[in-house]
Amino acid sequence: MTLVQLRHFVMLAELGTFVQASKALYLTQPALTRSIQALEDELGGRLFDRLGRRIALTPFGHEVLQRARRLVSDADALKQTGKGLHAGLIGSLRVGLSSGPGALLSTPLMLHTAEHHPRLQLQISRGNTAVLIEALREQLLDAVVVDVRSVRPAADLQITQTFELAAGFLVRPDHPLAQHGQAVTIDEVLAYPVASTPLSDEVARMLIGRYGPQANPDDMVTLRCDETLSIVEVARRSLAIVLTADAAAEGLVRLDMTPPLDATARFGLVTLAQRQEAPALRILREWLSGWIGQNAAA
C-alpha cells in the first residue's frame, strides 16, 4: 500500500467515476483501475461497488476513506513543513466560518491575506456549525470559527480563542419600536416578524427564562436562515426584527428591552486536537487575536 494509491482512492471516492478521477489524476483509466485493485487486494476487501459507469463506496470503503483522508492530509502537512513554506507565508489554508463569523470575518480576513500574504492560498467555506465540524473531522478544513455554544464537547476537538459579541433584537432606525422612546416588551416584538439564524439550546433557554415560553425560538422566529447577512438585509428593508450580534448588523439599532436582554454571541476557533496544524494556521491565529482585541465585548 502506497500513499499514491491512497490518493487515487480518495480522489475516486470524491468524484464517483473512473472517467473523472483519471482525468483529475492525469492517469489512464486502466492505470487507475490497477491501482485501486492493488489497494483492494492488499486491504483484503472491496472498496467500491460498480454500478454501471458509476461507483459507490462499500461499507468497508467508507471506513477506509476516513483513515485514507487523514493519512493523505497528514502527508501533505508534513510535506509543507518539510519544505519550510516560510513559516506558513505560502501554501494553503482552509477555513470554515459559520453564519455570524462569516458575516464578520470573511471580507477582512481576505483583505488581510491579499495585502500581507499574497502567495497564501486561502479558502473560506461557509455553512452551519454541524456541517463545518463534520468537514473539519474529515480533514477537509484546517480550522473553523463557529458558535461554540452549538459545539458538543468532544475529545477530538480543541476550542481556543473564544470571544463574545454583544447581541440583541435589532431594527432599522426608523422602525416604530425604535421611535417610541421607551423600553420594548416581548409582546411588542412579537407583533412583527422576527428573523434569526438557528440558535443553540443554551440561547433558547436564556430567552425563555428571560421572557417566558412565548420567546421560545421555535415559535418566536418566523424568518429563519443560515446566512446572517440575509436576515440583516431583510431587517434593513422591512419592519422585521433581527436577533443577532450587533457587529454583524451595520446600520441597525438595538431595541432597549424590558427586562434587559444583556445577551452575547459566543464564537471560537475549533481545530482537531490530535492533528498537526497547517503551517499557515499561525497567520489566522495572529490575525484573529488582533480582530478580537478590537471588536469583542469587554
Buried (B, 14 or more C-beta within 10 A) or exposed (E): EEEEBBBBBBBBBEBBBBEEBBEEBEBEEEEBBBBBEBBBEEBEEBBBEEEEEEBEBBEBBEEBBEEBBBBBBEEBBEEBBEEEBEEBBBBBBBBBBBBBBBBBBBEEBEEBBEEEBEEBEBEBBBBBBBBBBEBBBEBBBBBBBBBBBBBEEEEEBBBEBEBBBBBBBBBBEEBEBBEEEEEBBBEBBBEBBBBBBBBBEEBBEBBBEBBEEEBBBEEBBEBBBBBBBBBBBBBBEBBBBBBBBBBBBEEBBBBBBEEEBEBBBBBBBBBBEEBEBBBBBBBBBEBBEEBBEEBBBE
